[in-house]
Amino acid sequence: MNDEKFMQEAIELSKKAVEHGNEPFGAVLVKDNEVVFTNENQIFTANDPTFHAETGLIRRFCTSTGITDLSEYTLYTSCEPCFMCSGAMV
């Protein structure tokens, strides 16, 4: 497993989020041991208080692919998700 590698990528995304003026959170979506999508927190740059790294990733990935069942994917996040993000993941 590459859990550590994927977690490190989420942490790197959280650093980029800060560089872009947002809060330090990142998310990485993985399927079959490969990264398929990434996202960083964008609540300030997108002017959207719900644009957390996780919900933003889910929103953008599902919109761009037409996939809504993510049960075959693993979502890595740079920290424990909030209630909103946890609910979206379920």
C-alpha positions as CSV (number, residue, x, y, z in Angstrom):
1,M,0.0,0.0,0.0
2,N,1.1,3.5,-0.6
3,D,-0.9,5.1,2.2
4,E,2.0,7.2,3.4
5,K,2.7,8.5,-0.1
6,F,-0.9,9.5,-0.6
7,M,-1.1,11.1,2.8
8,Q,2.1,13.1,2.0
9,E,0.5,14.3,-1.2
10,A,-2.6,15.5,0.7
11,I,-0.2,17.4,3.1
12,E,1.6,19.0,0.2
13,L,-1.7,20.1,-1.2
14,S,-2.6,21.7,2.2
15,K,0.6,23.7,2.0
16,K,-0.3,24.9,-1.5
17,A,-3.7,25.9,-0.1
18,V,-2.1,28.2,2.4
19,E,0.2,29.7,-0.4
20,H,-3.0,30.4,-2.3
21,G,-4.6,32.2,0.6
22,N,-6.8,29.4,1.9
23,E,-6.9,27.2,5.0
24,P,-4.4,24.3,5.2
25,F,-6.3,21.3,3.9
26,G,-5.7,18.9,1.0
27,A,-7.4,15.8,-0.4
28,V,-6.4,13.0,-2.7
29,L,-8.7,10.5,-4.4
30,V,-7.2,7.1,-5.2
31,K,-8.4,4.1,-7.2
32,D,-6.5,0.9,-7.8
33,N,-3.4,2.4,-6.0
34,E,-3.3,5.4,-8.4
35,V,-4.1,9.1,-7.8
36,V,-7.1,10.0,-9.9
37,F,-7.9,13.5,-8.6
38,T,-6.6,16.0,-6.1
39,N,-8.0,19.2,-4.5
40,E,-7.0,21.8,-2.0
41,N,-9.2,23.9,0.3
42,Q,-10.5,26.9,-1.6
43,I,-13.0,28.6,0.7
44,F,-11.5,32.0,0.3
45,T,-10.4,32.0,-3.3
46,A,-13.7,30.5,-4.5
47,N,-15.7,32.6,-2.1
48,D,-17.5,29.5,-0.9
49,P,-17.5,28.4,2.7
50,T,-18.4,24.8,1.7
51,F,-15.4,24.5,-0.7
52,H,-13.3,22.3,1.7
53,A,-10.7,20.1,0.1
54,E,-12.8,17.0,0.4
55,T,-16.2,18.4,-0.7
56,G,-14.5,20.4,-3.5
57,L,-12.8,17.3,-4.7
58,I,-16.0,15.3,-4.7
59,R,-17.9,18.0,-6.4
60,R,-15.3,18.5,-9.2
61,F,-14.5,14.9,-9.7
62,C,-18.1,13.8,-10.0
63,T,-19.0,16.7,-12.3
64,S,-16.0,16.1,-14.6
65,T,-16.5,12.3,-14.8
66,G,-20.2,11.7,-14.3
67,I,-19.3,9.2,-11.6
68,T,-21.4,9.5,-8.4
69,D,-20.6,6.1,-6.7
70,L,-17.1,6.5,-5.1
71,S,-17.3,3.2,-3.2
72,E,-14.3,1.8,-5.2
73,Y,-12.2,4.9,-4.3
74,T,-10.2,5.9,-1.3
75,L,-10.1,9.5,-0.2
76,Y,-7.0,10.7,1.7
77,T,-7.2,14.0,3.6
78,S,-4.5,16.1,5.3
79,C,-6.5,15.9,8.6
80,E,-9.6,14.5,10.1
81,P,-12.6,15.7,8.0
82,C,-15.3,18.0,9.5
83,F,-18.9,16.8,9.8
84,M,-19.9,18.3,6.5
85,C,-17.0,16.5,4.6
86,S,-17.6,13.3,6.5
87,G,-21.2,13.3,5.5
88,A,-20.4,13.9,1.9
89,M,-17.9,11.0,1.9
90,V,-20.5,8.6,3.3
